[in-house]
Amino acid sequence: MTYSGRTSGFTLVEILVVIVILGIAAGVAIVSATPDERDLSVREARRFAGALEYAAQRAQFRNELLGVSATGRAIRYWRRDLTNERWQLVDDDDILRARALPDPVDAMAVAFAGQAPASDAVIPLRASGRNEPFAFALTTPAWRTLILLDPLNRVSITGPSALAP
């Protein structure tokens, strides 16, 4: 029996090449799977728009006065208590529970009935379904997306549009 000196298997160089290729592929997958600010802004705008439509329909269906506010990283839905005429946080509905926005998304009311509302304003959603038009903005450091509700309770999304550097 003769011994040729060569055994079957992989060399260290071949194994290192495979490990480098796998590392590069994993890095590309992680970068492509992480949402950028634009995608995050669009996703949160769609979520907010859906909740607004639901809140407007719920106000009509249940004959109640609801409201929505957005300050910083929080969106809150309110119910008007008729006994003491105060807004109370909605906590009995999963869709309308207070929601913290992911970093770096901020929200704020930008228009109500053609005026700029106060930063802590609660925008009403009336049981009659006759609401004043309003707009909220979701912003990141690079993008701005507007969520608008018209008098017929139709919600639309404008943007995202790039912010000036």
TAWOLIN-V277189 format. One record per backbone hydrogen bond with DSSP energy under -1.0 kcal/mol. CO is the residue of the C=O (numbers start at 1). NH is the residue of the N-H. E is the energy in kcal/mol with one decimal. If there is no record, write none. Layout:
CO_NH_E ; CO_NH_E
This chain:
11_15_-2.0 ; 12_16_-2.3 ; 13_17_-2.2 ; 14_18_-1.9 ; 15_19_-2.1 ; 16_20_-2.3 ; 17_21_-2.3 ; 18_22_-2.4 ; 19_23_-2.2 ; 20_24_-2.3 ; 21_25_-2.3 ; 22_26_-2.4 ; 23_27_-2.2 ; 24_28_-2.2 ; 25_29_-2.2 ; 26_30_-2.3 ; 27_31_-2.1 ; 28_32_-2.3 ; 29_33_-1.6 ; 30_34_-1.3 ; 36_40_-2.5 ; 37_41_-2.5 ; 38_42_-2.3 ; 39_43_-2.6 ; 40_44_-2.4 ; 41_45_-2.1 ; 42_46_-2.3 ; 43_47_-2.0 ; 44_48_-2.6 ; 45_49_-2.8 ; 46_50_-2.3 ; 47_51_-2.0 ; 48_52_-2.4 ; 49_53_-2.3 ; 50_54_-2.2 ; 51_55_-2.6 ; 52_56_-2.6 ; 53_57_-2.2 ; 54_58_-2.8 ; 55_59_-2.5 ; 56_60_-1.5 ; 57_61_-2.8 ; 58_62_-2.9 ; 59_64_-2.0 ; 65_80_-2.6 ; 66_125_-3.8 ; 67_78_-3.0 ; 68_123_-3.2 ; 69_76_-2.8 ; 71_74_-1.7 ; 72_107_-3.3 ; 73_101_-3.4 ; 74_71_-1.9 ; 75_99_-2.9 ; 76_69_-2.6 ; 77_90_-2.7 ; 78_67_-2.2 ; 79_88_-2.9 ; 81_85_-1.4 ; 86_81_-3.2 ; 88_79_-2.8 ; 99_75_-2.5 ; 102_105_-2.6 ; 106_139_-2.7 ; 108_137_-3.0 ; 111_135_-2.4 ; 112_115_-1.6 ; 115_112_-2.6 ; 118_121_-1.8 ; 123_68_-2.0 ; 125_66_-2.2 ; 126_129_-1.1 ; 129_131_-1.2 ; 133_113_-2.8 ; 134_149_-2.5 ; 135_110_-2.7 ; 135_111_-1.7 ; 136_147_-2.8 ; 137_108_-1.6 ; 138_145_-2.8 ; 139_106_-2.7 ; 142_163_-2.7 ; 143_140_-2.7 ; 144_161_-2.6 ; 145_138_-3.0 ; 146_158_-2.7 ; 147_136_-2.5 ; 148_156_-2.5 ; 149_134_-1.9 ; 150_153_-2.2 ; 154_150_-2.0 ; 156_148_-2.8 ; 158_146_-2.9 ; 161_144_-2.0
